[in-house]
Amino acid sequence: MGENERMPARFEVTIERGAKRVFAGANAWPGWCRSERTEEGALEALLTYGPRYAKTMGRRRLGYLAPPDVGRFRVVERLTGNATTDFGAPGVAPRSDDRPVDEEEAKRPAAIMKACWSALDRAAAAAADGLVLRTGPRGGGRELAAIVEHVADAEVAYLSKLGARPSAGDARVRLLAVLASRARGEPPERTPRSGVLWTPRYFMRRAAWHVLDHAWEIEDRSRPVA
């Protein structure tokens, strides 16, 4: 191995198995989470998206190095999914997400979240610059503006899951501020109607996945105007 090369790390992965869909997500890397019909397929999809995740991290790489094969994955937990899983989103928090996160530690997932937002913004800007989004065989699929609006609306909803009251202003800035507040151990502003608050770790996992999933959707569906 060359002097400037290093062996890719082993990644702890959680499997979330629904009736129709299986998600594989890297515990320490919010947003790096893919799904397929089987556990083996989900792990292969996670591997395939490793280089794209590395590109997302950009200069913020934070020590990430895409693995060369699925042998670098270690499944540490298998969860029973729910209707959200089969609908197409990871919906069950790993046990590791219950661990508290202090303010200093929270800076790392916040940096990952910013990288995911940047990826979405780049994809949307590129698609708006002379490209169109392919539709499905029956004309399905959101238009670009609808995708961006959907992600923004979801982030407003995620604020309530963190225990924040609705407020005007940039939802991204507010999310990071609330995340830091929770990491400092400050009490939530409110409790959602469900009575269940998301932990900071699960919030970052779910929010980063959602942003990246749509950033990659835009990239994959973009094509030049005919």
ROSE-4610 file (N, C-alpha, C; in Angstrom, 1 decimal, always signed):
// ROSE-4610
residu = [M/M/M/G/G/G/E/E/E/N/N/N/E/E/E/R/R/R/M/M/M/P/P/P/A/A/A/R/R/R/F/F/F/E/E/E/V/V/V/T/T/T/I/I/I/E/E/E/R/R/R/G/G/G/A/A/A/K/K/K/R/R/R/V/V/V/F/F/F/A/A/A/G/G/G/A/A/A/N/N/N/A/A/A/W/W/W/P/P/P/G/G/G/W/W/W/C/C/C/R/R/R/S/S/S/E/E/E/R/R/R/T/T/T/E/E/E/E/E/E/G/G/G/A/A/A/L/L/L/E/E/E/A/A/A/L/L/L/L/L/L/T/T/T/Y/Y/Y/G/G/G/P/P/P/R/R/R/Y/Y/Y/A/A/A/K/K/K/T/T/T/M/M/M/G/G/G/R/R/R/R/R/R/R/R/R/L/L/L/G/G/G/Y/Y/Y/L/L/L/A/A/A/P/P/P/P/P/P/D/D/D/V/V/V/G/G/G/R/R/R/F/F/F/R/R/R/V/V/V/V/V/V/E/E/E/R/R/R/L/L/L/T/T/T/G/G/G/N/N/N/A/A/A/T/T/T/T/T/T/D/D/D/F/F/F/G/G/G/A/A/A/P/P/P/G/G/G/V/V/V/A/A/A/P/P/P/R/R/R/S/S/S/D/D/D/D/D/D/R/R/R/P/P/P/V/V/V/D/D/D/E/E/E/E/E/E/E/E/E/A/A/A/K/K/K/R/R/R/P/P/P/A/A/A/A/A/A/I/I/I/M/M/M/K/K/K/A/A/A/C/C/C/W/W/W/S/S/S/A/A/A/L/L/L/D/D/D/R/R/R/A/A/A/A/A/A/A/A/A/A/A/A/A/A/A/A/A/A/D/D/D/G/G/G/L/L/L/V/V/V/L/L/L/R/R/R/T/T/T/G/G/G/P/P/P/R/R/R/G/G/G/G/G/G/G/G/G/R/R/R/E/E/E/L/L/L/A/A/A/A/A/A/I/I/I/V/V/V/E/E/E/H/H/H/V/V/V/A/A/A/D/D/D/A/A/A/E/E/E/V/V/V/A/A/A/Y/Y/Y/L/L/L/S/S/S/K/K/K/L/L/L/G/G/G/A/A/A/R/R/R/P/P/P/S/S/S/A/A/A/G/G/G/D/D/D/A/A/A/R/R/R/V/V/V/R/R/R/L/L/L/L/L/L/A/A/A/V/V/V/L/L/L/A/A/A/S/S/S/R/R/R/A/A/A/R/R/R/G/G/G/E/E/E/P/P/P/P/P/P/E/E/E/R/R/R/T/T/T/P/P/P/R/R/R/S/S/S/G/G/G/V/V/V/L/L/L/W/W/W/T/T/T/P/P/P/R/R/R/Y/Y/Y/F/F/F/M/M/M/R/R/R/R/R/R/A/A/A/A/A/A/W/W/W/H/H/H/V/V/V/L/L/L/D/D/D/H/H/H/A/A/A/W/W/W/E/E/E/I/I/I/E/E/E/D/D/D/R/R/R/S/S/S/R/R/R/P/P/P/V/V/V/A/A/A]
num = [1/1/1/2/2/2/3/3/3/4/4/4/5/5/5/6/6/6/7/7/7/8/8/8/9/9/9/10/10/10/11/11/11/12/12/12/13/13/13/14/14/14/15/15/15/16/16/16/17/17/17/18/18/18/19/19/19/20/20/20/21/21/21/22/22/22/23/23/23/24/24/24/25/25/25/26/26/26/27/27/27/28/28/28/29/29/29/30/30/30/31/31/31/32/32/32/33/33/33/34/34/34/35/35/35/36/36/36/37/37/37/38/38/38/39/39/39/40/40/40/41/41/41/42/42/42/43/43/43/44/44/44/45/45/45/46/46/46/47/47/47/48/48/48/49/49/49/50/50/50/51/51/51/52/52/52/53/53/53/54/54/54/55/55/55/56/56/56/57/57/57/58/58/58/59/59/59/60/60/60/61/61/61/62/62/62/63/63/63/64/64/64/65/65/65/66/66/66/67/67/67/68/68/68/69/69/69/70/70/70/71/71/71/72/72/72/73/73/73/74/74/74/75/75/75/76/76/76/77/77/77/78/78/78/79/79/79/80/80/80/81/81/81/82/82/82/83/83/83/84/84/84/85/85/85/86/86/86/87/87/87/88/88/88/89/89/89/90/90/90/91/91/91/92/92/92/93/93/93/94/94/94/95/95/95/96/96/96/97/97/97/98/98/98/99/99/99/100/100/100/101/101/101/102/102/102/103/103/103/104/104/104/105/105/105/106/106/106/107/107/107/108/108/108/109/109/109/110/110/110/111/111/111/112/112/112/113/113/113/114/114/114/115/115/115/116/116/116/117/117/117/118/118/118/119/119/119/120/120/120/121/121/121/122/122/122/123/123/123/124/124/124/125/125/125/126/126/126/127/127/127/128/128/128/129/129/129/130/130/130/131/131/131/132/132/132/133/133/133/134/134/134/135/135/135/136/136/136/137/137/137/138/138/138/139/139/139/140/140/140/141/141/141/142/142/142/143/143/143/144/144/144/145/145/145/146/146/146/147/147/147/148/148/148/149/149/149/150/150/150/151/151/151/152/152/152/153/153/153/154/154/154/155/155/155/156/156/156/157/157/157/158/158/158/159/159/159/160/160/160/161/161/161/162/162/162/163/163/163/164/164/164/165/165/165/166/166/166/167/167/167/168/168/168/169/169/169/170/170/170/171/171/171/172/172/172/173/173/173/174/174/174/175/175/175/176/176/176/177/177/177/178/178/178/179/179/179/180/180/180/181/181/181/182/182/182/183/183/183/184/184/184/185/185/185/186/186/186/187/187/187/188/188/188/189/189/189/190/190/190/191/191/191/192/192/192/193/193/193/194/194/194/195/195/195/196/196/196/197/197/197/198/198/198/199/199/199/200/200/200/201/201/201/202/202/202/203/203/203/204/204/204/205/205/205/206/206/206/207/207/207/208/208/208/209/209/209/210/210/210/211/211/211/212/212/212/213/213/213/214/214/214/215/215/215/216/216/216/217/217/217/218/218/218/219/219/219/220/220/220/221/221/221/222/222/222/223/223/223/224/224/224/225/225/225/226/226/226]
x = [+0.9/+0.0/+0.9/+0.6/+1.4/+1.4/+2.4/+2.5/+1.3/+0.7/-0.4/-1.8/-1.8/-3.0/-3.3/-4.5/-4.9/-6.0/-6.1/-7.2/-8.5/-9.6/-10.9/-11.3/-12.0/-12.5/-13.6/-13.8/-15.0/-16.2/-17.4/-18.5/-19.6/-20.0/-21.1/-22.4/-23.2/-24.4/-25.6/-26.8/-28.0/-28.9/-29.6/-30.5/-32.0/-32.8/-34.2/-35.1/-35.7/-36.4/-37.9/-38.6/-40.0/-40.5/-41.8/-42.4/-42.0/-41.8/-41.5/-40.1/-39.5/-38.3/-37.4/-36.1/-35.0/-34.0/-33.8/-32.8/-31.5/-30.4/-29.1/-28.5/-28.2/-27.6/-26.4/-25.4/-24.1/-24.4/-24.2/-24.5/-23.8/-22.5/-21.7/-21.8/-22.5/-22.5/-23.9/-24.6/-26.0/-26.1/-27.1/-27.4/-26.9/-26.0/-25.5/-26.4/-27.5/-28.5/-29.3/-29.3/-30.0/-30.9/-31.8/-32.8/-32.9/-33.3/-33.6/-34.6/-34.9/-35.9/-35.4/-34.0/-33.4/-32.3/-31.8/-30.7/-29.5/-29.2/-28.0/-28.1/-29.3/-29.4/-29.2/-29.7/-29.5/-28.1/-27.3/-25.9/-25.1/-25.5/-24.8/-25.1/-26.4/-26.7/-26.0/-25.8/-25.0/-23.6/-23.0/-21.7/-21.6/-22.5/-22.5/-22.6/-23.3/-23.4/-22.3/-21.3/-20.2/-19.5/-19.1/-18.4/-19.2/-20.5/-21.4/-21.4/-21.4/-21.4/-20.1/-19.0/-17.7/-17.7/-18.3/-18.4/-19.2/-20.3/-21.1/-20.3/-19.5/-18.7/-17.7/-17.2/-16.3/-15.1/-14.8/-13.6/-13.9/-15.2/-15.5/-15.2/-14.6/-14.6/-14.7/-14.1/-14.3/-13.8/-12.8/-12.2/-12.9/-14.0/-14.7/-13.9/-13.9/-13.3/-14.2/-14.7/-15.7/-15.1/-15.8/-15.3/-15.2/-14.3/-14.1/-15.1/-15.6/-16.5/-17.4/-18.4/-19.3/-18.7/-17.5/-16.8/-16.4/-16.4/-16.1/-17.3/-18.5/-19.6/-19.8/-20.2/-20.5/-21.9/-22.8/-24.2/-24.2/-24.6/-24.6/-26.0/-27.0/-28.3/-29.3/-30.3/-31.4/-32.7/-33.4/-34.7/-35.8/-37.0/-38.2/-38.8/-39.0/-39.5/-41.0/-41.6/-43.0/-43.6/-44.7/-45.3/-44.5/-43.8/-42.9/-41.8/-41.2/-40.2/-40.7/-41.8/-42.4/-42.8/-43.2/-43.5/-42.3/-41.1/-39.9/-39.0/-39.1/-38.2/-37.8/-36.6/-36.2/-37.0/-37.7/-38.6/-38.4/-37.3/-37.1/-35.7/-35.6/-34.3/-33.4/-32.2/-31.3/-31.1/-30.8/-30.5/-29.4/-28.4/-27.3/-27.7/-28.8/-29.3/-29.8/-30.0/-30.4/-29.3/-28.1/-26.9/-26.9/-26.6/-26.6/-25.5/-25.6/-24.6/-24.3/-23.0/-22.7/-22.5/-22.4/-22.3/-21.1/-20.0/-18.8/-19.0/-19.5/-19.7/-20.8/-21.7/-22.8/-22.3/-21.1/-20.6/-20.3/-19.9/-19.6/-20.9/-22.0/-23.2/-23.8/-23.5/-24.0/-23.2/-21.9/-21.1/-21.6/-22.0/-22.5/-23.8/-24.6/-25.9/-25.7/-24.8/-24.5/-24.0/-23.2/-22.7/-23.9/-24.8/-26.0/-26.9/-27.0/-27.8/-27.1/-25.7/-25.0/-25.1/-25.2/-25.4/-26.8/-27.8/-29.1/-29.1/-28.5/-28.5/-27.8/-26.7/-25.9/-26.7/-27.4/-28.2/-29.4/-30.0/-31.1/-30.7/-29.5/-29.0/-28.7/-28.0/-27.6/-28.9/-29.9/-31.1/-31.9/-31.8/-32.5/-31.8/-30.5/-29.7/-29.7/-30.9/-31.0/-31.3/-31.6/-32.0/-33.4/-34.0/-35.3/-35.2/-36.2/-36.2/-37.1/-36.5/-37.2/-38.4/-39.5/-40.6/-40.6/-41.5/-41.6/-42.4/-42.5/-43.2/-44.6/-45.2/-46.6/-46.6/-45.5/-45.5/-45.3/-44.9/-44.8/-43.5/-43.5/-42.3/-42.5/-42.1/-42.2/-41.4/-41.8/-41.0/-40.0/-38.9/-37.8/-38.3/-39.1/-39.6/-40.4/-41.1/-41.9/-41.0/-39.9/-39.0/-38.3/-37.8/-37.2/-38.2/-39.4/-40.4/-40.7/-40.8/-41.1/-40.0/-38.8/-37.7/-37.8/-38.0/-38.1/-39.3/-40.4/-41.6/-41.3/-40.6/-40.2/-39.3/-38.4/-37.5/-38.3/-39.3/-40.1/-40.8/-41.3/-42.0/-41.0/-39.8/-38.7/-38.5/-38.6/-38.4/-39.3/-40.6/-41.5/-41.0/-40.4/-40.0/-38.8/-38.1/-37.0/-37.5/-38.8/-39.4/-39.3/-39.2/-39.1/-40.5/-40.8/-42.0/-41.8/-42.9/-42.9/-42.4/-41.6/-41.2/-40.8/-40.8/-40.4/-38.9/-38.4/-37.0/-36.5/-35.2/-34.5/-34.6/-35.3/-35.5/-34.2/-33.2/-31.9/-31.2/-31.1/-30.5/-31.1/-32.4/-33.2/-32.9/-32.9/-32.6/-31.3/-30.3/-28.9/-28.9/-29.6/-29.7/-30.4/-31.5/-32.2/-31.4/-30.7/-29.9/-28.8/-28.2/-27.1/-27.8/-29.0/-29.7/-29.9/-30.4/-30.7/-29.4/-28.3/-27.0/-26.5/-26.8/-26.4/-27.2/-28.3/-29.1/-30.3/-30.5/-31.6/-32.9/-34.0/-35.3/-35.9/-36.7/-37.4/-38.4/-38.7/-39.7/-41.1/-41.3/-42.7/-42.5/-43.6/-43.7/-44.6/-44.3/-45.2/-46.4/-47.5/-48.7/-48.6/-47.7/-47.4/-46.8/-46.3/-45.6/-44.2/-43.7/-42.4/-41.5/-40.4/-39.4/-38.3/-37.8/-36.7/-35.4/-34.5/-33.2/-32.4/-31.4/-30.6/-29.9/-29.5/-28.8/-29.8/-31.0/-32.0/-32.4/-32.6/-32.9/-31.9/-30.6/-29.6/-29.6/-29.9/-29.9/-31.1/-32.2/-33.4/-33.4/-33.0/-32.9/-31.9/-30.7/-29.6/-30.0/-30.6/-31.1/-32.1/-33.0/-34.1/-33.5/-32.6/-32.0/-31.2/-30.3/-29.5/-30.3/-31.3/-32.2/-32.7/-33.2/-33.8/-32.7/-31.5/-30.4/-30.0/-29.9/-29.5/-30.6/-31.9/-33.0/-32.9/-32.6/-32.5/-31.4/-30.2/-29.1/-29.4/-30.1/-30.4/-31.4/-32.3/-33.4/-33.1/-32.1/-31.8/-31.3/-31.7/-31.3/-31.4/-30.6/-30.7/-32.0/-32.4/-33.7/-33.6/-34.5/-34.5/-34.5]
y = [-1.2/+0.0/+1.2/+2.2/+3.4/+4.3/+5.1/+6.0/+6.8/+7.3/+8.2/+7.5/+6.2/+5.4/+4.9/+4.6/+4.0/+3.0/+2.0/+1.0/+1.7/+1.5/+2.0/+1.4/+2.2/+1.8/+0.7/+0.0/-0.8/+0.1/-0.1/+0.7/-0.1/+0.4/-0.2/+0.2/-0.8/-0.6/-1.2/-0.5/-0.9/-1.3/-2.5/-3.0/-2.7/-2.1/-1.9/-2.7/-3.7/-4.6/-4.5/-4.0/-3.9/-5.1/-5.1/-6.2/-6.2/-5.0/-4.8/-4.2/-3.6/-2.8/-3.0/-3.0/-3.1/-1.9/-1.2/-0.2/-0.6/-0.1/-0.3/+1.1/+1.4/+2.7/+2.7/+3.5/+3.6/+4.4/+3.8/+4.5/+5.8/+5.9/+7.1/+8.1/+7.8/+8.7/+9.0/+10.0/+10.4/+10.7/+10.2/+10.4/+9.3/+8.5/+7.3/+6.1/+6.0/+5.0/+4.7/+3.4/+3.1/+1.9/+1.6/+0.6/-0.3/-1.5/-2.5/-3.5/-4.5/-5.5/-6.5/-6.7/-7.6/-7.0/-7.6/-7.1/-7.1/-8.1/-8.2/-7.1/-6.8/-5.8/-4.4/-4.2/-2.9/-2.6/-3.6/-3.5/-3.2/-3.8/-3.6/-2.1/-1.7/-0.3/+0.7/+0.4/+1.3/+1.4/+0.2/+0.2/+1.1/+0.9/+1.6/+3.1/+3.5/+5.0/+5.5/+4.7/+5.2/+6.3/+6.2/+7.3/+8.5/+8.4/+9.6/+10.3/+9.5/+10.1/+10.8/+10.2/+10.9/+12.2/+12.2/+13.5/+14.5/+14.1/+15.0/+15.6/+14.8/+15.3/+16.4/+16.3/+17.2/+17.5/+18.8/+19.1/+18.8/+18.7/+18.4/+16.9/+16.1/+14.7/+14.1/+14.7/+14.2/+12.8/+12.4/+11.1/+10.0/+10.4/+9.4/+8.9/+7.6/+6.9/+5.8/+5.9/+4.9/+3.5/+2.5/+1.1/+0.5/-0.4/-1.1/-2.3/-2.8/-4.0/-4.1/-4.9/-5.1/-5.7/-6.3/-6.9/-5.8/-4.5/-3.5/-3.1/-3.7/-3.4/-4.4/-4.0/-4.9/-4.5/-5.4/-5.2/-5.4/-4.3/-4.3/-4.4/-4.1/-4.2/-4.4/-5.2/-5.4/-5.0/-4.1/-3.6/-4.0/-4.2/-4.5/-3.2/-3.0/-1.8/-1.6/-0.6/-0.3/+0.2/+0.8/+1.3/+2.4/+3.2/+4.2/+3.6/+2.5/+1.7/+1.3/+0.7/+0.2/+1.3/+2.5/+3.6/+4.2/+4.0/+4.4/+5.3/+5.3/+6.1/+5.3/+5.5/+4.8/+5.4/+4.5/+5.0/+4.5/+3.8/+3.2/+3.6/+4.1/+4.6/+3.4/+3.4/+2.4/+2.7/+1.6/+1.9/+2.8/+2.8/+3.7/+5.2/+5.5/+6.9/+7.4/+6.5/+7.0/+7.6/+7.3/+7.9/+9.4/+10.0/+11.5/+12.0/+13.2/+13.8/+15.2/+15.5/+16.8/+17.8/+19.1/+20.2/+20.1/+19.6/+19.5/+18.4/+17.3/+16.1/+16.5/+17.3/+17.7/+18.4/+19.0/+19.8/+18.9/+17.6/+16.8/+16.5/+15.9/+15.7/+17.0/+18.2/+19.4/+19.7/+19.4/+19.6/+18.7/+17.5/+16.5/+17.0/+17.6/+18.1/+19.3/+20.1/+21.3/+20.8/+19.7/+19.1/+18.6/+17.9/+17.4/+18.5/+19.6/+20.8/+21.3/+21.4/+21.9/+21.0/+19.7/+18.8/+19.0/+19.2/+19.5/+20.8/+21.8/+23.1/+23.1/+22.3/+22.2/+21.5/+20.4/+19.6/+20.4/+21.2/+22.0/+23.1/+23.7/+24.8/+24.3/+23.1/+22.5/+22.1/+21.6/+21.2/+22.4/+23.5/+24.7/+25.4/+25.0/+25.7/+24.9/+24.9/+24.3/+22.8/+22.3/+20.8/+20.7/+19.5/+19.1/+17.8/+17.5/+16.2/+15.2/+14.0/+12.9/+12.5/+12.1/+11.6/+10.1/+9.5/+8.0/+7.6/+6.3/+5.8/+6.3/+6.7/+7.2/+8.7/+9.3/+10.8/+11.1/+10.2/+10.5/+11.1/+11.6/+12.3/+13.8/+14.3/+15.8/+16.6/+17.8/+18.8/+19.3/+20.0/+20.5/+21.3/+22.3/+23.3/+22.5/+21.5/+20.7/+19.9/+19.4/+18.6/+19.5/+20.7/+21.6/+22.0/+22.3/+22.7/+21.6/+20.4/+19.2/+19.1/+19.2/+19.0/+20.1/+21.4/+22.5/+22.3/+21.8/+21.6/+20.5/+19.4/+18.4/+18.9/+19.8/+20.3/+21.1/+21.8/+22.6/+21.6/+20.5/+19.4/+18.8/+18.6/+18.0/+18.8/+20.2/+21.0/+20.6/+20.3/+19.9/+18.6/+17.7/+16.4/+16.6/+17.7/+18.0/+18.8/+19.1/+19.8/+21.3/+21.9/+23.3/+23.8/+25.0/+25.7/+26.2/+26.3/+26.9/+28.3/+28.8/+30.1/+30.5/+31.8/+32.3/+32.3/+32.4/+32.4/+31.1/+31.1/+30.0/+28.7/+27.7/+26.4/+25.7/+25.9/+25.2/+25.8/+27.1/+27.8/+27.4/+27.3/+27.0/+25.6/+24.6/+23.2/+23.1/+23.7/+23.6/+24.2/+25.3/+25.9/+25.1/+24.4/+23.6/+22.3/+21.8/+20.6/+21.0/+22.1/+22.5/+22.7/+23.2/+23.4/+22.1/+21.1/+19.8/+19.1/+19.3/+18.7/+19.3/+20.6/+21.2/+20.7/+19.9/+19.4/+20.3/+21.3/+22.3/+21.6/+21.8/+21.2/+21.6/+20.8/+21.2/+22.2/+23.0/+24.1/+23.5/+22.4/+21.8/+20.3/+19.6/+18.1/+17.9/+17.2/+17.0/+16.3/+16.3/+15.7/+14.2/+13.6/+12.2/+11.8/+12.9/+12.7/+12.1/+11.9/+11.3/+12.3/+12.6/+13.4/+12.6/+13.1/+12.5/+12.8/+11.9/+12.2/+13.0/+13.8/+14.5/+13.6/+12.4/+11.5/+11.0/+10.6/+10.2/+11.3/+12.5/+13.6/+13.8/+13.8/+14.0/+12.8/+11.6/+10.5/+10.6/+10.9/+11.0/+12.3/+13.4/+14.6/+14.5/+14.1/+14.0/+13.0/+11.8/+10.9/+11.5/+12.3/+12.9/+13.9/+14.7/+15.7/+15.1/+14.1/+13.4/+12.6/+11.9/+11.1/+11.9/+13.2/+14.0/+14.7/+15.0/+15.5/+14.5/+13.3/+12.2/+12.0/+12.1/+12.0/+13.0/+14.3/+15.3/+15.0/+14.6/+14.3/+13.2/+12.2/+11.0/+11.3/+12.2/+12.5/+13.6/+14.3/+15.5/+15.1/+15.8/+15.6/+16.9/+17.1/+18.3/+18.5/+19.7/+20.0/+19.5/+18.8/+18.2/+19.3]
z = [+0.0/+0.0/+0.0/-0.9/-1.0/+0.3/+0.3/+1.5/+1.8/+0.7/+0.8/+0.8/+0.8/+0.8/+2.1/+2.4/+3.7/+3.5/+4.3/+4.2/+4.5/+3.7/+4.1/+5.4/+6.2/+7.5/+7.3/+8.4/+8.5/+8.9/+8.4/+8.7/+9.4/+10.5/+11.3/+10.6/+10.2/+9.4/+10.2/+10.1/+10.6/+9.4/+9.6/+8.6/+9.1/+8.3/+8.7/+7.7/+8.1/+7.2/+7.3/+6.2/+6.1/+5.4/+5.1/+4.3/+2.9/+2.3/+0.9/+0.6/+1.6/+1.3/+2.5/+2.2/+3.2/+3.1/+4.2/+4.2/+4.8/+4.3/+5.0/+5.1/+6.4/+6.6/+7.5/+7.2/+7.9/+9.2/+10.3/+11.6/+11.8/+11.4/+11.7/+10.6/+9.5/+8.4/+7.9/+8.6/+8.2/+6.7/+6.1/+4.7/+3.8/+4.3/+3.5/+3.9/+3.1/+3.4/+2.2/+1.8/+0.6/+0.8/-0.1/+0.1/-1.2/-0.9/-2.0/-1.4/-2.2/-1.8/-0.8/-0.8/+0.1/+0.9/+2.0/+2.7/+1.9/+1.1/+0.3/-0.8/-1.3/-2.3/-1.7/-0.5/+0.2/+0.5/+0.9/+1.2/-0.1/-1.2/-2.5/-2.9/-2.7/-3.1/-2.3/-1.0/-0.1/-0.6/-1.0/-1.5/-2.8/-3.7/-5.0/-4.8/-3.8/-3.5/-2.7/-2.3/-1.5/-2.2/-3.4/-4.1/-4.2/-4.4/-4.5/-3.1/-2.1/-0.8/-0.5/-1.0/-0.8/-1.6/-2.8/-3.5/-2.8/-2.1/-1.3/-0.2/+0.5/+1.6/+1.1/-0.2/-0.7/+0.2/+0.4/+1.2/+2.7/+3.0/+4.4/+4.8/+3.9/+3.9/+5.3/+6.3/+7.7/+7.9/+7.1/+7.2/+6.5/+5.7/+4.9/+3.7/+3.5/+2.4/+1.9/+0.7/+0.2/+0.3/+0.7/+0.8/-0.5/-0.7/-2.0/-2.2/-1.1/-1.2/+0.0/+0.0/+1.1/+2.3/+2.1/+3.3/+4.3/+3.9/+4.8/+5.7/+5.4/+6.2/+7.4/+8.5/+9.6/+10.2/+10.0/+10.4/+11.9/+12.6/+14.1/+14.7/+13.8/+14.3/+13.2/+13.4/+12.5/+13.1/+12.4/+13.0/+12.2/+12.8/+12.1/+11.7/+10.4/+9.8/+10.0/+9.5/+9.6/+8.3/+8.3/+7.1/+6.4/+7.2/+6.7/+5.9/+6.4/+5.7/+4.3/+4.3/+3.0/+2.1/+2.6/+1.8/+1.1/+1.7/+1.0/+1.8/+3.2/+4.0/+5.2/+5.7/+6.9/+8.1/+8.8/+9.8/+11.2/+11.5/+12.8/+13.2/+14.4/+14.9/+15.5/+15.1/+15.7/+17.2/+18.0/+19.4/+19.7/+18.8/+19.0/+18.9/+18.3/+18.2/+19.6/+20.5/+21.9/+22.7/+22.2/+23.0/+22.9/+24.1/+24.0/+23.2/+22.7/+21.9/+22.5/+22.8/+23.4/+22.3/+22.7/+21.7/+20.8/+21.3/+20.4/+19.4/+19.9/+19.0/+17.9/+18.3/+17.3/+16.1/+16.2/+15.1/+13.9/+14.1/+13.0/+12.2/+12.8/+11.9/+11.3/+12.0/+11.5/+10.2/+10.2/+9.0/+7.9/+8.2/+7.2/+6.7/+7.5/+7.1/+6.1/+6.4/+5.5/+4.1/+4.2/+2.9/+2.1/+2.8/+2.1/+1.5/+2.2/+1.7/+0.5/+0.5/-0.6/-1.8/-1.6/-2.7/-3.4/-2.6/-3.1/-3.9/-3.3/-4.0/-5.3/-5.3/-6.6/-7.7/-7.2/-8.2/-8.7/-7.8/-8.2/-9.2/-8.9/-9.7/-11.1/-11.1/-12.4/-13.3/-12.6/-13.3/-13.8/-13.1/-13.5/-14.7/-14.9/-16.0/-17.3/-17.9/-19.2/-19.2/-18.1/-18.0/-17.7/-17.9/-17.5/-16.8/-16.0/-15.3/-16.1/-16.3/-16.9/-16.1/-16.7/-15.9/-16.0/-15.2/-15.3/-16.5/-16.7/-17.9/-18.0/-16.9/-17.0/-16.7/-16.8/-16.6/-15.1/-14.3/-12.8/-12.5/-11.2/-10.7/-10.6/-9.4/-9.2/-10.1/-10.4/-11.1/-10.1/-10.7/-9.8/-8.7/-9.0/-8.0/-6.9/-7.3/-6.3/-5.4/-5.9/-5.1/-4.1/-4.5/-3.6/-2.5/-2.9/-1.9/-1.0/-1.5/-0.6/+0.4/+0.1/+1.0/+2.1/+1.7/+2.6/+3.6/+3.1/+3.9/+4.9/+4.5/+5.4/+6.5/+6.2/+7.3/+8.3/+7.9/+8.8/+9.7/+9.2/+10.0/+10.9/+10.5/+11.3/+12.6/+12.5/+13.6/+14.8/+14.5/+15.5/+16.2/+15.4/+15.9/+16.8/+16.7/+17.6/+18.9/+18.8/+20.0/+19.9/+18.6/+18.4/+18.0/+18.4/+18.0/+16.6/+15.8/+14.5/+14.6/+13.6/+13.6/+12.2/+11.9/+10.6/+10.5/+9.2/+9.0/+8.3/+8.1/+7.4/+8.2/+7.7/+8.5/+8.7/+7.7/+7.9/+9.1/+9.2/+10.3/+11.6/+11.6/+12.8/+13.2/+12.2/+12.6/+13.2/+12.7/+13.3/+14.7/+14.9/+16.2/+17.2/+16.8/+17.7/+18.0/+17.0/+17.2/+18.3/+18.2/+19.2/+20.5/+20.6/+21.9/+22.5/+21.8/+22.3/+22.8/+22.0/+22.4/+23.7/+24.0/+25.2/+26.4/+26.1/+27.2/+27.5/+26.7/+27.0/+26.7/+27.5/+27.3/+26.0/+25.3/+24.1/+24.4/+23.4/+23.6/+23.7/+23.1/+23.1/+22.9/+23.1/+22.8/+21.7/+20.6/+19.5/+19.9/+19.1/+19.5/+19.7/+18.9/+19.1/+20.5/+21.1/+22.4/+22.3/+21.0/+20.8/+20.1/+20.8/+20.2/+19.5/+18.4/+17.8/+18.6/+18.7/+19.3/+18.3/+18.7/+17.8/+16.7/+17.2/+16.2/+15.1/+15.6/+14.6/+13.7/+14.2/+13.4/+12.3/+12.6/+11.6/+10.5/+11.0/+10.1/+9.1/+9.6/+8.8/+7.8/+8.4/+7.6/+6.5/+6.8/+5.8/+4.7/+5.1/+4.1/+3.1/+3.7/+2.9/+1.9/+2.3/+1.5/+0.4/+0.7/-0.3/-1.2/-0.7/-1.6/-2.8/-2.4/-3.5/-4.3/-3.7/-4.5/-5.6/-5.2/-6.1/-7.1/-6.7/-7.6/-8.7/-8.3/-9.3/-10.3/-9.8/-10.6/-11.6/-11.1/-12.0/-13.0/-12.7/-13.6/-14.6/-14.4/-15.2/-16.6/-17.6/-19.0/-19.7/-20.8/-21.6/-22.2/-22.4/-23.1/-24.5/-25.0/-26.4/-27.4]
